[in-house]
């Protein structure tokens, strides 16, 4: 945890501050238990979260924001299949030269029962 103004800061808080510093105003995505800390940090920020029903839609929306504004569009997914659902929108953004940031959850490997 980082320390700012004599207050402990979670990594997700620092990540959201960095996104704000880059001018991000929207984040599209699907909430899940893996990204709850990030969503909680977004709740206290200027960045608006737009919930989608599918990760691919979030990816296309983020790519379109990148295309229209020139600043990276941000999308958020859960781990595993949620992350793979971004493949088509990632290809779309890459082929169109659209700046896009994809954030996905991660499960600790050591604690995994799988």
Backbone as CSV, one residue per row, in Angstrom:
resi,resn,N_x,N_y,N_z,CA_x,CA_y,CA_z,C_x,C_y,C_z
1,UNK,0.832,-1.188,0.000,0.000,0.000,0.000,0.875,1.250,0.000
2,UNK,0.494,2.201,-0.778,1.205,3.470,-0.834,0.675,4.403,0.252
3,UNK,1.491,5.347,0.663,1.085,6.306,1.680,1.000,7.678,1.030
4,UNK,-0.163,8.307,1.141,-0.333,9.663,0.638,-1.010,10.490,1.716
5,UNK,-0.452,11.638,2.015,-1.004,12.556,3.006,-1.299,11.839,4.320
6,UNK,-0.351,11.016,4.787,-0.481,10.272,6.041,-1.662,9.310,6.053
7,UNK,-2.057,8.854,4.908,-3.183,7.928,4.804,-2.767,6.770,3.903
8,UNK,-3.065,5.555,4.324,-2.752,4.397,3.477,-3.669,4.375,2.265
9,UNK,-3.095,3.971,1.139,-3.850,3.924,-0.105,-3.729,2.531,-0.696
10,UNK,-4.845,1.967,-1.115,-4.819,0.661,-1.776,-4.285,0.822,-3.191
11,UNK,-3.798,-0.264,-3.742,-3.291,-0.242,-5.118,-4.384,0.187,-6.092
12,UNK,-5.604,-0.264,-5.863,-6.705,0.105,-6.755,-6.973,1.614,-6.702
13,UNK,-6.802,2.236,-5.530,-6.959,3.691,-5.429,-5.900,4.409,-6.260
14,UNK,-4.674,3.926,-6.173,-3.579,4.515,-6.949,-3.813,4.342,-8.450
15,UNK,-4.288,3.162,-8.832,-4.585,2.877,-10.242,-5.656,3.834,-10.764
16,UNK,-6.712,4.045,-9.985,-7.789,4.948,-10.399,-7.267,6.384,-10.490
17,UNK,-6.405,6.798,-9.548,-5.813,8.145,-9.618,-4.995,8.321,-10.899
18,UNK,-4.268,7.271,-11.280,-3.492,7.330,-12.525,-4.409,7.462,-13.737
19,UNK,-5.517,6.728,-13.735,-6.476,6.847,-14.829,-7.058,8.253,-14.892
20,UNK,-7.384,8.812,-13.743,-7.901,10.187,-13.701,-6.867,11.169,-14.246
21,UNK,-5.601,10.983,-13.882,-4.536,11.869,-14.365,-4.373,11.798,-15.876
22,UNK,-4.748,10.669,-16.467,-4.667,10.508,-17.921,-5.919,11.005,-18.632
23,UNK,-6.872,11.525,-17.878,-8.074,12.093,-18.486,-9.191,11.103,-18.741
24,UNK,-9.133,9.927,-18.131,-10.199,8.940,-18.313,-11.438,9.412,-17.562
25,UNK,-12.581,9.398,-18.245,-13.826,9.805,-17.596,-14.868,8.690,-17.586
26,UNK,-14.672,7.654,-18.407,-15.625,6.550,-18.502,-14.898,5.217,-18.410
27,UNK,-15.552,4.243,-17.787,-15.054,2.873,-17.741,-16.249,1.961,-17.985
28,UNK,-16.146,1.116,-18.984,-17.228,0.203,-19.337,-16.890,-1.187,-18.841
29,UNK,-17.881,-1.914,-18.310,-17.522,-3.241,-17.879,-18.572,-4.027,-17.144
30,UNK,-18.128,-5.199,-16.715,-18.950,-6.156,-15.988,-18.328,-6.347,-14.608
31,UNK,-19.094,-6.098,-13.541,-18.545,-6.289,-12.204,-18.427,-7.763,-11.845
32,UNK,-17.484,-8.064,-10.975,-17.299,-9.425,-10.496,-16.527,-9.385,-9.199
33,UNK,-16.458,-10.511,-8.511,-15.783,-10.501,-7.212,-14.302,-10.182,-7.333
34,UNK,-13.692,-10.467,-8.465,-12.259,-10.233,-8.653,-11.925,-8.755,-8.793
35,UNK,-12.887,-7.942,-9.217,-12.590,-6.525,-9.431,-13.364,-5.608,-8.480
36,UNK,-13.834,-6.134,-7.353,-14.611,-5.325,-6.410,-13.791,-4.193,-5.791
37,UNK,-12.519,-4.436,-5.485,-11.679,-3.356,-4.941,-11.555,-2.211,-5.943
38,UNK,-11.363,-2.562,-7.198,-11.254,-1.547,-8.250,-12.565,-0.767,-8.376
39,UNK,-13.694,-1.475,-8.359,-14.994,-0.810,-8.453,-15.243,0.107,-7.257
40,UNK,-14.823,-0.333,-6.085,-14.962,0.509,-4.889,-14.115,1.775,-5.021
41,UNK,-12.937,1.652,-5.593,-12.096,2.828,-5.814,-12.704,3.750,-6.863
42,UNK,-13.338,3.174,-7.872,-14.009,3.989,-8.894,-15.170,4.772,-8.305
43,UNK,-15.822,4.179,-7.310,-16.992,4.822,-6.701,-16.636,6.172,-6.102
44,UNK,-15.431,6.311,-5.586,-15.005,7.571,-4.992,-14.265,8.485,-5.954
45,UNK,-14.330,8.204,-7.240,-13.582,9.005,-8.216,-14.533,9.739,-9.164
46,UNK,-13.929,10.497,-10.087,-14.698,11.208,-11.107,-15.044,10.309,-12.289
47,UNK,-14.449,9.130,-12.340,-14.667,8.218,-13.463,-16.021,7.536,-13.309
48,UNK,-16.807,7.605,-14.363,-18.137,6.998,-14.345,-18.038,5.567,-14.858
49,UNK,-18.620,4.621,-14.125,-18.643,3.226,-14.581,-19.968,2.980,-15.298
50,UNK,-19.870,2.437,-16.500,-21.042,2.076,-17.292,-21.105,0.553,-17.324
51,UNK,-22.118,-0.022,-16.689,-22.251,-1.479,-16.650,-22.815,-1.996,-17.961
52,UNK,-22.234,-3.071,-18.440,-22.711,-3.704,-19.674,-23.135,-5.136,-19.361
53,UNK,-23.868,-5.731,-20.272,-24.317,-7.113,-20.069,-23.300,-8.128,-20.565
54,UNK,-22.379,-7.687,-21.388,-21.385,-8.599,-21.946,-20.065,-7.871,-22.083
55,UNK,-18.974,-8.581,-21.847,-17.641,-7.979,-21.910,-17.308,-7.467,-23.303
56,UNK,-17.777,-8.172,-24.323,-17.479,-7.746,-25.683,-18.078,-6.367,-25.966
57,UNK,-19.282,-6.122,-25.455,-19.902,-4.804,-25.624,-19.071,-3.733,-24.925
58,UNK,-18.565,-4.049,-23.731,-17.714,-3.103,-23.017,-16.466,-2.776,-23.827
59,UNK,-15.883,-3.802,-24.440,-14.702,-3.591,-25.266,-14.978,-2.716,-26.480
60,UNK,-16.095,-2.967,-27.163,-16.436,-2.141,-28.325,-16.729,-0.702,-27.920
61,UNK,-17.378,-0.516,-26.779,-17.644,0.851,-26.304,-16.343,1.573,-25.979
62,UNK,-15.415,0.879,-25.309,-14.127,1.489,-24.969,-13.342,1.832,-26.239
63,UNK,-13.360,0.932,-27.214,-12.657,1.196,-28.474,-13.254,2.407,-29.189
64,UNK,-14.565,2.534,-29.145,-15.230,3.661,-29.795,-14.899,4.972,-29.086
65,UNK,-14.846,4.958,-27.763,-14.433,6.157,-27.024,-13.009,6.535,-27.430
66,UNK,-12.134,5.545,-27.541,-10.771,5.812,-27.984,-10.721,6.404,-29.379
67,UNK,-11.561,5.903,-30.241,-11.602,6.397,-31.626,-12.103,7.836,-31.677
68,UNK,-13.144,8.134,-30.897,-13.751,9.461,-30.958,-12.967,10.531,-30.225
69,UNK,-12.296,10.157,-29.137,-11.608,11.164,-28.319,-10.104,11.198,-28.521
70,UNK,-9.523,10.090,-28.978,-8.075,10.013,-29.092,-7.400,9.626,-27.794
71,UNK,-8.168,9.537,-26.702,-7.665,9.085,-25.410,-8.105,7.638,-25.203
72,UNK,-7.326,6.856,-24.484,-7.695,5.443,-24.316,-9.072,5.258,-23.685
73,UNK,-9.866,4.421,-24.320,-11.125,3.988,-23.728,-10.805,2.839,-22.784
74,UNK,-11.502,2.753,-21.663,-11.194,1.758,-20.636,-12.364,0.797,-20.485
75,UNK,-12.029,-0.506,-20.427,-13.054,-1.510,-20.157,-12.557,-2.457,-19.075
76,UNK,-13.494,-3.031,-18.346,-13.220,-3.850,-17.180,-13.975,-5.169,-17.298
77,UNK,-13.281,-6.285,-17.038,-13.943,-7.583,-17.099,-13.579,-8.432,-15.895
78,UNK,-14.297,-9.527,-15.763,-13.955,-10.525,-14.759,-12.851,-11.407,-15.343
79,UNK,-12.377,-12.345,-14.543,-11.270,-13.185,-15.014,-11.761,-14.306,-15.936
80,UNK,-10.826,-15.004,-16.535,-11.110,-16.180,-17.363,-11.926,-15.871,-18.596
81,UNK,-13.126,-16.469,-18.707,-13.949,-16.262,-19.906,-14.296,-14.800,-20.134
82,UNK,-14.423,-14.028,-19.035,-14.694,-12.603,-19.202,-13.581,-11.901,-19.948
83,UNK,-12.354,-12.280,-19.648,-11.201,-11.682,-20.333,-11.128,-12.127,-21.790
84,UNK,-11.433,-13.395,-22.056,-11.364,-13.870,-23.446,-12.469,-13.272,-24.301
85,UNK,-13.544,-12.824,-23.681,-14.622,-12.176,-24.444,-14.183,-10.839,-25.033
86,UNK,-13.041,-10.326,-24.605,-12.522,-9.068,-25.155,-11.724,-9.260,-26.442
87,UNK,-11.504,-10.492,-26.841,-10.617,-10.750,-27.987,-11.078,-10.040,-29.256
88,UNK,-12.358,-10.124,-29.585,-12.851,-9.505,-30.824,-12.754,-7.991,-30.766
89,UNK,-13.142,-7.406,-29.624,-13.064,-5.945,-29.529,-11.613,-5.461,-29.474
90,UNK,-10.721,-6.272,-28.910,-9.298,-5.919,-28.914,-8.753,-5.908,-30.341
91,UNK,-9.138,-6.900,-31.135,-8.712,-6.943,-32.543,-9.279,-5.754,-33.311
92,UNK,-10.540,-5.424,-33.032,-11.189,-4.278,-33.680,-10.424,-2.994,-33.375
93,UNK,-10.065,-2.794,-32.099,-9.329,-1.594,-31.704,-7.935,-1.574,-32.318
94,UNK,-7.278,-2.720,-32.339,-5.930,-2.807,-32.912,-5.947,-2.490,-34.409
95,UNK,-6.872,-3.093,-35.125,-6.933,-2.884,-36.578,-7.331,-1.454,-36.931
96,UNK,-8.150,-0.838,-36.070,-8.590,0.529,-36.337,-7.697,1.589,-35.739
97,UNK,-6.647,1.187,-35.026,-5.747,2.153,-34.404,-6.432,2.959,-33.304
98,UNK,-7.314,2.294,-32.553,-8.072,2.965,-31.497,-7.416,2.686,-30.146
99,UNK,-7.057,3.727,-29.395,-6.434,3.493,-28.085,-7.445,2.906,-27.090
100,UNK,-7.040,1.828,-26.450,-7.956,1.136,-25.547,-7.167,0.465,-24.432
101,UNK,-7.692,0.507,-23.207,-7.082,-0.181,-22.074,-8.081,-1.207,-21.568
102,UNK,-7.614,-2.446,-21.441,-8.466,-3.531,-20.952,-7.967,-3.943,-19.569
103,UNK,-8.855,-3.921,-18.585,-8.518,-4.303,-17.220,-9.314,-5.562,-16.893
104,UNK,-8.628,-6.558,-16.373,-9.312,-7.801,-16.025,-8.904,-8.258,-14.634
105,UNK,-9.755,-9.048,-14.025,-9.485,-9.552,-12.686,-8.446,-10.657,-12.709
106,UNK,-7.873,-10.930,-11.547,-6.883,-11.995,-11.413,-7.106,-12.699,-10.092
107,UNK,-7.119,-13.999,-10.131,-7.269,-14.801,-8.923,-5.893,-15.212,-8.423
108,UNK,-5.654,-15.142,-7.114,-4.337,-15.567,-6.599,-4.071,-17.032,-6.937
109,UNK,-2.885,-17.331,-7.429,-2.552,-18.696,-7.825,-2.339,-19.577,-6.608
110,UNK,-1.676,-19.081,-5.591,-1.363,-19.913,-4.414,-2.616,-20.337,-3.640
111,UNK,-3.632,-19.475,-3.637,-4.842,-19.781,-2.882,-5.875,-20.547,-3.697
112,UNK,-5.592,-20.789,-4.958,-6.554,-21.430,-5.838,-6.710,-22.913,-5.487
113,UNK,-7.931,-23.370,-5.438,-8.215,-24.768,-5.155,-8.332,-25.580,-6.454
114,UNK,-8.147,-24.941,-7.580,-8.298,-25.627,-8.865,-7.054,-26.379,-9.246
